[in-house]
Amino acid sequence: MNNKDDLLKFLNTQLKKRDLIHSGFIDSVEEREQHASTAYGNLVAIPHPVMPLAKQTFIYMITMEKPIAWDDKEVQIVFCLGLKKNTTINLEKCIKT
C-alpha cells in the first residue's frame, strides 16, 4: 500500500471478507474524508463512515512497515471504526480532538 486510496480499497476487501460491513461503508468513509481527514498525527488514522453502516460494532487495526501518505500527514497505524447500523452510541465523547 502506498497511499490512503490503496489502504481504503484493501480495508474494504478485508471488511467484506469478514462480513462486517453493509454496502456503501467505504463510500461513506471516503465521504467523511472529504469533510475532514481522519489522520490525526503521530502516524495514526481513524477512518470511519459518516453514518453507522457496520453489521456489528468493530475496530479493525492495520499496522504497516512504512508510513503511507494520507492527505498532508503520514500514517502507519490505522484503526477503522465501524458502528453497528442503527446504533444509539454517541461518539462525541469518544472522538474529541
C-alpha positions in Angstrom: 0.0 0.0 0.0 1.3 3.4 -1.0 -1.4 5.8 -0.1 -4.8 6.4 1.5 -6.8 5.2 -1.5 -4.8 1.9 -1.7 -5.4 1.4 2.0 -9.2 2.1 1.8 -9.5 -0.4 -1.1 -7.6 -3.0 1.0 -9.8 -2.2 4.0 -13.0 -2.6 2.0 -11.8 -6.1 0.8 -10.9 -7.2 4.3 -14.1 -6.0 6.0 -16.3 -7.5 3.3 -14.4 -10.8 3.5 -15.2 -10.9 7.3 -18.8 -9.9 6.6 -18.5 -6.9 8.9 -20.0 -4.1 6.7 -23.0 -3.2 4.7 -22.7 -1.9 1.1 -21.7 1.7 1.0 -19.4 1.5 4.1 -16.2 2.6 2.3 -18.1 5.1 0.2 -19.2 6.7 3.4 -15.7 6.6 4.8 -14.5 8.4 1.7 -17.3 11.0 2.1 -16.1 11.5 5.7 -12.6 12.0 4.5 -13.8 14.8 2.1 -15.1 16.7 5.1 -12.0 16.3 7.2 -9.1 14.0 7.3 -9.1 11.2 9.9 -5.3 11.3 10.0 -4.7 12.7 13.5 -0.9 12.9 13.6 1.6 10.7 15.4 1.3 8.3 12.4 -2.3 7.4 13.3 -5.6 7.5 11.3 -9.0 6.5 12.5 -11.2 6.2 9.3 -14.9 5.8 9.9 -18.1 6.4 7.9 -20.3 9.4 8.1 -23.1 7.2 9.5 -23.1 3.7 11.2 -23.0 1.1 8.4 -21.5 -1.9 10.0 -23.2 -5.2 10.6 -21.7 -5.2 14.1 -19.6 -2.7 16.0 -15.8 -3.2 15.5 -12.4 -1.7 15.5 -10.2 -3.1 12.7 -6.5 -2.3 13.1 -3.8 -2.2 10.4 -0.1 -1.6 11.0 2.3 -1.1 8.2 6.1 -1.5 8.0 6.5 2.0 6.5 4.2 5.1 6.7 2.0 6.0 3.8 0.8 9.4 2.5 -2.6 10.3 4.0 -3.6 13.8 2.9 -1.0 16.1 4.5 0.2 13.6 7.1 2.0 10.2 7.1 0.2 7.2 8.6 1.5 3.9 9.8 -1.3 2.7 12.2 -4.9 2.6 11.1 -7.9 2.0 13.4 -11.0 1.6 11.3 -14.1 2.3 13.4 -17.3 0.6 12.4 -20.5 1.1 14.4 -23.5 -1.2 14.0 -26.2 0.2 11.8 -29.0 1.8 13.9 -26.7 2.2 16.9 -27.6 4.8 19.5 -24.0 5.3 20.8 -22.9 8.9 21.0 -19.3 9.1 19.7 -18.7 12.8 20.6 -17.2 11.8 23.9 -15.0 9.1 22.3 -13.6 11.1 19.4 -12.5 14.5 20.7 -9.6 16.3 19.0 
